[in-house]
């Protein structure tokens, strides 16, 4: 995998012993920005270079005038350190600005705190720009524009937790493994930045992995593969996972961030630990987590063990590990937004250092300033309006250790996210009209021999006659073998399923009916003789009409965790 590169940060004089680097960043009251002052935080009377000021001597900046230091203006600006910018008003003004500093840090950090992994990339980086060289970036190749979902003003960030063991020895098993997409979260931030939906994608979900490129290498896709193999397998890089998620959900991704095991350990330690809860005692020999019932503050190795635990909780699989991870991330968001973190310069420094070292990002946000801009963009997201959920799935009928999309429910949830529908009840911030077509509109239909495609249309819309109308529309469009089949169970969203080798045919059928790309999915129980099967949902009102009817409600009984909920506890395996 292309490991990308590290950015070269700004150079600065070394910090002397006993001086906290965080104290060398001071607020300029005139601009509201932090600037580097290499004399800040030094013992009284000590100048850079070790020389003490004569008794009674004052800095010209603090005096507001007087003799200027060499190379500096005396009036207003006062003495400036080499490589630093004068701070109007000097130390006296900085003291007055301490409360403003706290508010500034809160503002700049708030957006990144809305997403826990983005949290380390916000205000703190803007303040400590020399962390720029910590950031690793990768140039991803996500395909032609015509192949991608429609762009919108919503913001979608793909966060990938890799289980890479490179450089970690035998402690975590699979020594030297390049790693796969072990934990994947799609962070959707609404157009008005009032809310966010965080979608967990199970690693065991069977999906179609498209062809992709990693560097100069072209990697063929797979019609049916475990989702986690979209990263690492055959040299696939994060761009391959990016393409896979876009194809799966119909949601256009803007950026990605990738972290490894070390990120959980260092970030949890940097904030002084993260509170988690267990409803019963947990003893997992695989993750090495031993925890008594109740609330605990975890960090480092124990934090990593908590988010990796699955054998000793719930049903003992990935689907019960995901809520633990959601609980952990929610708690870390709350901890990062707490005054205990935001008003502690040392803790902010540790958090920024840990996060920049832990992250690999796309080159679109591969610098401190770009990450700062990203954090500012999402700064309005309130913790109470962040909802975690999981892709609706069922056990794979061909393999009990694998998962498949739950028909209709998965498409309904994908459609909501693509159309920027919130899972949180938030007031509308504007009266802007709804878009005429959601982001899930399908790209141009693949070229297929329509006359030879077998299509069966079943009606689950609740409106009589829809299957016949859709079959007639398909026949008029060249799908001569399209027929209306028996009624299906009631469905909120339409679905187009296909047997192995007929994905292009299914996409062509969906396009002919005006169904979004999210409606197309592999049918594990279908054989070649079954052909393409269409189940019309309540969103279907006529051929070509569903593009303007995005779901407005989430599927019933989907799994949810609210980021501000402090009562979530891990349950023991049944």
C-alpha positions, -999 to +999 in steps of 0.1 A: +000+000+000+012+035-008+022+048+026+021+084+014+044+110+029+050+131+059+047+169+056+076+191+067+066+213+095+076+248+105+110+251+122+114+268+155+140+273+182+142+244+206+122+246+238+144+250+269+141+226+298+113+234+322+092+252+297+059+237+285+058+241+246+020+248+249+028+279+269+048+294+240+017+298+219+000+331+230-032+349+219-029+380+199-060+400+211-059+422+179-064+393+155-078+366+177-051+342+165-024+323+184+012+331+176+045+316+187+065+336+214+096+317+223+101+338+255+067+329+268+067+304+297+103+312+307+112+319+344+110+356+353+141+374+344+153+347+319+159+356+282+164+332+254+201+323+254+202+322+292+210+358+300+190+374+328+175+408+325+188+434+349+167+439+380+139+463+373+142+460+335+109+455+316+101+442+282+093+471+259+061+454+248+048+453+283+057+489+289+039+498+257+069+518+243+105+526+254+137+513+239+131+486+213+150+454+210+174+451+181+155+446+148+121+454+164+098+485+165+095+501+199+060+514+196+032+490+203+049+459+191+079+458+215+106+432+213+100+401+192+118+368+194+136+356+163+111+339+141+081+352+160+055+379+154+051+408+178+020+406+200+003+439+205+001+448+242+027+422+252+023+401+284-003+423+300-026+420+270-019+382+269-030+379+305-063+397+296-067+374+267-065+341+287-103+338+290-106+346+253-080+319+246-101+293+263-131+304+242-110+304+210-097+269+217-132+257+224-145+272+191-116+258+170-117+224+186-155+220+187-159+209+151-132+183+152-146+171+185-179+164+167-160+134+152-136+118+175-109+111+150-114+145+134-112+159+169-075+156+171-072+175+138-089+207+146-081+238+167-051+222+184-033+218+151-039+254+142-023+264+174+006+240+172+015+242+135+049+225+139+029+192+142+024+194+104+053+170+098+036+143+118+008+139+093+009+111+067-011+115+035-020+093+006-031+103-029-062+081-036-077+073-069-115+071-067-125+066-103-141+087-130-166+114-120-194+096-140-189+065-118-194+083-085-225+094-066-237+130-070-218+157-050-237+176-024-230+202+003-231+176+030-197+164+043-189+127+044-157+114+060-146+078+058-128+067+090-109+034+087-095+015+116-069-009+103-058-041+121-023-038+107+003-055+129+033-041+111+059-032+136+039-044+166+055-079+171+034-109+182+015-091+209-017-087+188-014-119+167-009-122+130+026-107+133+035-085+104+000-085+088-005-055+065-040-051+079-075-049+066-105-025+072-113-039+106-134-010+118-150+013+093-172+043+100-189+067+076-193+101+092-220+121+075-223+157+086-254+175+074-255+203+049-264+228+076-240+212+100-267+208+126-264+170+130-242+140+121-249+103+114-221+078+120-226+046+101-207+015+112-200-010+084-194-045+097-162-060+085-179-094+078-204-079+054-203-095+019-201-068-007-190-061-043-154-047-043-148-026-075-117-025-096-093+001-081-058+015-084-032+018-056-003+039-069+006+025-103-009-009-096-043-019-110-062-043-088-092-063-101-124-062-081-144-091-067-182-096-072-185-110-037-160-105-009-158-096+028-159-059+032-127-058+053-107-071+022-113-037+005-082-026+023-049-045+023-059-075+002-038-077-030-023-043-021-056-024-019-051+011-004-077+034+013-089+045-021-102+010-027-122+011+005-134+046-005-147+032-038-163+002-022-182+023+003-195+047-024-207+018-045-223+001-014-241+032+000-245+056-029-230+083-007-202+105-021-172+106+002-151+137+006-122+126+027-108+096+045-088+091+077-071+059+088-058+049+122-042+018+136-041+001+171-016+027+184-041+055+178-066+041+203-039+038+229-022+072+224-054+092+220-071+077+250-040+083+271-037+119+258-071+129+272-064+112+305-086+082+299-121+075+285-150+064+307-167+032+296-193+009+312-199-029+315-232-042+327-215-075+338-180-088+344-160-093+312-131-117+308-121-120+271-089-141+266-087-130+230-085-092+235-071-097+271-098-075+286-107-082+322-133-058+335-157-059+364-193-047+361-197-009+364-179+022+351-142+024+344-118+049+329-096+031+303-066+042+284-037+027+266-037-010+263-069-014+283-087+010+259-075-010+229-087-042+246-121-027+252-127-017+215-113-050+203-135-072+226-162-093+209-160-128+222-172-119+257-200-094+249-234-097+233-236-125+208-199-128+207-194-114+171-186-082+152-221-069+155-218-068+193-183-053+192-196-023+171-218-009+199-187-010+223-167+010+198-196+035+194-198+038+232-161+044+234-160+070+206-190+088+221-174+089+255-141+102+239-160+130+221-176+140+255-142+139+272-125+160+245-153+186+247-150+188+284-135+218+301-110+195+317-095+190+282-101+223+265-087+244+293-056+223+298-028+234+274-007+204+282-035+180+275-043+197+242-006+195+233-006+157+240-038+152+221-025+171+190+008+152+191-009+118+194-035+125+168-011+138+141+012+109+146-017+084+145-035+096+114-031+088+077-054+110+055-060+118+019-039+145+003-069+168+002-066+173+039-029+164+043-018+196+061-024+214+094-042+243+077-065+220+057-074+200+088-081+232+106-104+243+079-122+210+081-127+214+118-141+249+114-165+236+088-181+212+112-178+232+144-216+236+147-223+199+152-236+194+188-228+162+206-265+156+213-272+156+176-247+129+167-263+095+161-243+062+157-260+034+138-250+002+120-258-010+084-289-033+087-277-068+080-288-105+081-268-136+085-255-149+051-276-179+043-246-195+026-222-189+055-232-182+091-200-164+098-207-138+072-234-111+068-255-097+039-275-065+036-310-066+050-332-060+019-351-027+019-338-016+054-302-011+042-313+007+011-337+029+031-309+039+055-284+045+027-310+066+009-316+087+040-279+095+044-275+102+007-304+126+008-291+143+040-320+131+062-311+132+099-315+103+123-317+130+151-347+152+156-333+186+150-350+219+141-347+231+106-322+259+103-334+272+070-363+271+047-343+261+017-363+239-008-355+202-009-333+192-038-351+176-067-328+146-067-308+131-038-272+121-039-281+085-044-291+090-081-276+063-101-248+071-126-252+064-163-266+029-169-241+002-180-244-009-216-260-044-217-281-065-241-314-055-226-334-079-248-317-109-232-320-099-195-345-118-175-363-095-150-390-103-125-408-074-108-426-079-075-448-054-058-441-045-022-453-009-024-488-014-011-502+002-043-520-023-066-507-026-102-472-012-097-454-044-107-473-045-140-466-009-147-429-013-140-427-044-161-444-026-190-420+003-186-390-020-187-404-038-218-408-004-235-371+003-226-359-028-244-361-054-215-383-077-235-382-105-209-394-083-180-425-098-162-446-090-132-442-116-104-461-123-072-465-097-045-437-092-020-438-082+017-443-045+023-411-026+017-402+010+024-375+012-003-372-005-036-345-031-042-329-047-073-311-080-066-290-100-090-272-133-092-234-136-096-222-121-129-253-099-136-245-067-117-243-046-148-277-059-159-291-051-125-278-015-126-292-011-161-326-022-148-324+002-118-315+031-141-344+023-164-368+024-135-353+055-120-341+037-089-310+049-071-276+030-071-282+021-035-311-001-046-288-026-064-274-055-043-262-090-048-287-117-041-270-146-024-300-170-030-304-161-067-291-183-095-284-175-131-318-188-141-336-164-117-322-134-134-327-099-119-354-095-093-370-061-085-390-055-054-409-022-055-411-003-023-433+025-011-408+050-026-418+038-061-447+058-076-438+052-113-409+045-136-384+072-133-401+088-103-382+075-072-353+098-077-374+126-061-387+104-032-359+099-007-368+081+025-378+104+053-379+079+081-353+054+093-361+016+092-378+003+123-356-012+150-322-001+136-294-001+161-286+034+175-264+051+200-266+088+208-232+105+214-245+122+245-260+091+261-239+082+292-260+052+301-247+027+274-231-004+289-215-034+274-235-067+280-219-101+286-220-126+258-251-149+257 
